[in-house]
Amino acid sequence: MEVLKVSANSQPKSVAGAIAAVMREKGAVEVQAVGAGAVNQAVKAIAIARGYVAPNGIDLICIPAFAKISIDGEERTAIKFQLESR
């Protein structure tokens, strides 16, 4: 499954476009975010992406979970959003 990483500086419309493209091509994508700002941008992008893929008959669902990731050799907790079509 393809993983998209979102930062606090990511533009929600750009991330939404990437989510929509992967959803149309592969049917599922994982979005990872570390920190409150990044999670905020990711949630906005997911909401926008739902509108982008709805005309294609894709009902985007989101399954949030925690994930341990390594950044610069340091273990961090990320929020991962597993996006699938229902």
N, C-alpha and C positions, 0 to 999 in steps of 0.2 A: 504494500500500500504506500502510495506517495505521501510524504510528510512536508507540509508547508509550515515554516516557522514565522511567527508574527512578532514584531517588536512594538514598543510604544510609539515609535515614529512611523509605523506602516500606515499607508493610506487605505482605509477600509474599502473604497471602491476598487482599488487595484487588487487587493487580496480577494475580494468577492469575485472579480473577473477570473483570477487564477483558480479559485475554488470551482466556479462554474465550468471552466474548461476541463479540469480534471474529472469532475463529476460526469460530464457528458462523454468523456473518453473512456474512463475506467469504472465509473459507477460508485466509487468510494474514495475518500481522502481523509487524512489526519491533519489537524491543525494544532500546533504546539505554541504555547505562550508562557513566558516566565515574567511574573510581576503584574501588578494591578493595571498599569497602563496598557500593557500588551494584551491582557485578557479583555480589557474594554474594547480595544481595536478589533480583536478577533471576534467578539460577540457581535459587534456592529457589522463586520464583514459577512458573517454567517447569515445575519438577517437580510442583508442586501442580496447575497447570493441566492437565497430562497426565491426572491423575485426574479432573478436572472434565469433560473432553471425551470421555474413553474410552467412557462409556455411550452417547454419540451416534454411535459408530462412527468417531470421528476418532482416528487414530494420529498424534499430534503429533511432528514431527521438528524438530530445531534445527540450523541452520547458522551457526556463529559466524564473525565476521570483524571486521577493524578498520575504523573509519570516522573521517575527519577532520571535526570539527564546530567551529563557532565559538560561543564562550561569552563574552559581554561584549567582543566584538571580538578575542578571543584564540583562536587555533587550538588545539584540544585533540584528543587521540586517544581515541576511544570504542570500546567493544566493542559490536558490534551482533549481535543474535541474530535471524536470519530464521527465523520459525516457519511451517511449512507442514503440510498434512495429507498423509499417505502412503496 
